[in-house]
Amino acid sequence: MPGKSDDTVIEEFNEYVNMSVKELEAWLETEDSQGAGWGDGDESVGHQSGRKIVDILQRNPKKDPSKYTDEDLAHMRKVASYCKRHLAQESQLKDKKSEAELRETKSFKSLANWGHDMTK
């Protein structure tokens, strides 16, 4: 079974990453961001991902599909997969919690590191 096309990956990445570069950069500076998730060493996998997302968005602000590198597309594929999987698992949270309560959940913090703000 072949994987998703690059066009589908780009479309999903742009759908799931709903934070601007400034929003994501500001989030990545917070203690909540730096303490979310798991990793090897000083930085979590999600935090590393967030930095890569900022780089991708900064290098291609117009989201021109022809400007993405193979490395960009590989990371965009990971981001789309991660967000899709976790949003499916956590879909009921938005119905059960206030925005303030939602912002305190592990899911919110983790997804924000991957460029997705659940409150939007």
C-alpha positions, 0 to 999 in steps of 0.5 A: 500500500503506497503512502500518502502523496506529497500533495496530501501530506502538505494539505494535512500539514497546513490543516493541522498546523494552525499556529502562526510562526509567532504563536509557535515560537512564543509557545516553545519558550514556555515551561509548559512546552518544554515540560511536555512529552518525552525525549532523550536528553534535554529536549522532548521529541515534540519540542524538537518537532515544534522547532522544525515546524517553525523552520519549515514555516519561516523558509516557506511562508507562502506554503509553495509546494515546490519549495519543500525539501524531502526532509521538510516533507518527511517531517510534515508527514510525521506532524500530520500523522501525530496530530491526526492520531492524537486529535482522534483520541482526544476529540471529546476533550473540547466538549467536556472542558472549558478553554482554561481547563483544556489548556492545562491538559497534557494533550493540549501541551503536546499538540501545541508543541506539534503546531496545533492549538486545540482551542482554535 
